[in-house]
Structures are given as structure tokens and as C-alpha cells.
Amino acid sequence: MSSSNSKLGEDFLRVPKLAADGENWTTYKDRMQWSVDARGFLGHLDGTEKKPVDPSTLSGRGASWSPSTTDEVRELAAYKTAMKEWRMGEAITKQQIASTIPDSLFIQVKNLDTAQEIF
């Protein structure tokens, strides 16, 4: 029964492909936003979900910085966890876009850094 529920969920979140000529852009864009929002990743699409800041880049720290206090160790661990979650959200959102655009467009956008830039 859970596999049919999973299938229903996949169908529910499915977005029709963007036409190669962009003729259905307005409808495609709205459906993509709704689908990505339903997955909990709209911030990756609209750019409000920002990439976590690496603690080594903060003022007074350099590339050779390593945590030396308990708070810094926690800060680094929190960053690594946040970064893993952010990457997962980006990957899911990028895949949602990639699976619904023509190959000719995918080739043009595949090297962009973020889902927002691609969208």
C-alpha cells in the first residue's frame, strides 16, 4: 500500500515539461513553484534559502583556521549539518527542473551554480 501512496505522491508533484519554444512558460513556472513548495524547497528556487556561511571565512579567520574552542567545534559541526541539508535541497530542486526542461535548455544551464540561477 505504501508503494501506491508513493506513486500517488510522485504523480501529485509531477510538473509537465517546459515546451522547447517556452510557449507554456507561465503555467510551467507556476506549477514548478507549487511542486517545489510542496516538497519544502521553494527557498532554493526563489533564492531565499541561502548557502550556509563557512565559519572559516568569518572575520579574523583564514583558510588555515581550525576550531579551538567548544563553541567553535559546535559552530563547525552546525555548519557541516546545514551545508549537507542545503546541498540536498539544491540537488532535489535542480533535478526537479532538469527533469522538466528540454535537453537543449538543460545543456545551457547545467553548469550554473544554484537552482535559482537555473530557474
C-alpha atoms as one frame of an Amber mdcrd trajectory, in Angstrom:
protein
   0.000   0.000   0.000   2.834   2.396   0.732   4.178   1.984  -2.813   0.830
   3.149  -4.211   0.941   6.093  -1.788   4.450   6.898  -3.011   3.287   6.695
  -6.611   0.339   8.974  -5.850   2.777  11.422  -4.271   5.046  11.350  -7.323
   2.101  11.958  -9.650   0.835  14.718  -7.404   4.166  16.557  -7.572   4.782
  15.956 -11.283   5.280  19.040 -13.453   4.634  18.891 -17.216   7.692  19.568
 -19.381   8.518  23.077 -20.465   7.935  23.422 -24.201  11.117  23.944 -26.230
   9.754  27.246 -27.507   8.770  28.357 -23.988   5.132  28.697 -25.048   3.883
  27.214 -21.743   6.364  29.127 -19.520   3.765  30.877 -17.345   1.906  27.678
 -16.485   5.151  25.700 -16.176   6.647  28.293 -13.801   3.603  28.301 -11.509
   3.369  24.503 -11.438   7.092  24.181 -10.764   6.868  26.635  -7.873   3.890
  24.792  -6.387   5.581  21.398  -6.756   8.874  22.539  -5.261   6.997  24.297
  -2.448   5.098  21.075  -1.709   8.470  19.355  -1.306   9.597  22.089   1.091
  12.286  23.555  -1.179  10.763  26.750  -2.582  13.561  28.777  -0.964  16.053
  27.066  -3.274  14.005  28.029  -6.306  13.416  31.658  -5.343  16.821  32.219
  -3.716  15.626  32.883  -0.170  17.326  29.708   1.100  20.913  30.932   1.261
  24.005  28.759   1.263  25.354  28.434   4.817  28.379  30.575   5.646  31.607
  28.653   6.182  32.893  29.639   9.640  36.473  29.735   8.346  35.514  32.713
   6.142  34.372  34.857   9.066  36.372  37.916  10.060  39.631  37.140  11.818
  39.784  33.593  10.473  41.653  32.324   7.462  41.909  29.253   5.292  44.090
  27.552   7.903  41.562  28.192  10.703  40.507  25.226  12.761  38.170  25.234
  15.744  39.974  25.566  19.053  37.090  26.058  21.494  33.999  24.009  22.254
  31.826  26.724  20.740  33.880  26.750  17.555  33.652  22.957  17.299  29.865
  23.220  17.650  29.797  26.045  15.112  31.720  23.937  12.583  29.508  20.896
  13.202  26.363  23.014  12.756  27.795  24.413   9.518  28.528  20.926   8.163
  24.993  19.774   9.002  23.430  22.894   7.467  25.604  22.554   4.374  24.567
  18.927   3.890  20.887  19.905   4.136  21.355  22.857   1.772  23.132  20.687
  -0.818  20.333  18.112  -0.634  17.704  20.806  -1.194  19.668  22.209  -4.113
  20.110  18.760  -5.671  16.423  17.894  -5.379  15.338  21.257  -6.781  17.853
  21.121  -9.647  16.711  17.602 -10.527  13.069  18.721 -10.480  13.969  21.427
 -13.003  16.250  19.213 -15.106  13.608  16.521 -15.480  11.080  19.024 -16.849
  13.083  21.079 -19.343  14.144  20.215 -22.887  17.646  18.761 -23.341  18.647
  21.799 -25.399  17.919  24.054 -22.415  19.493  21.654 -19.918  22.783  21.831
 -21.820  22.723  25.629 -21.468  22.012  25.711 -17.722  23.671  22.589 -16.312
  26.822  24.406 -15.167  25.056  27.153 -13.238  25.673  27.019  -9.505  22.245
  27.242  -7.901  18.692  26.162  -8.582  17.651  29.824  -8.547  20.154  30.663
 -11.302  18.898  27.725 -13.371  15.246  28.680 -12.900
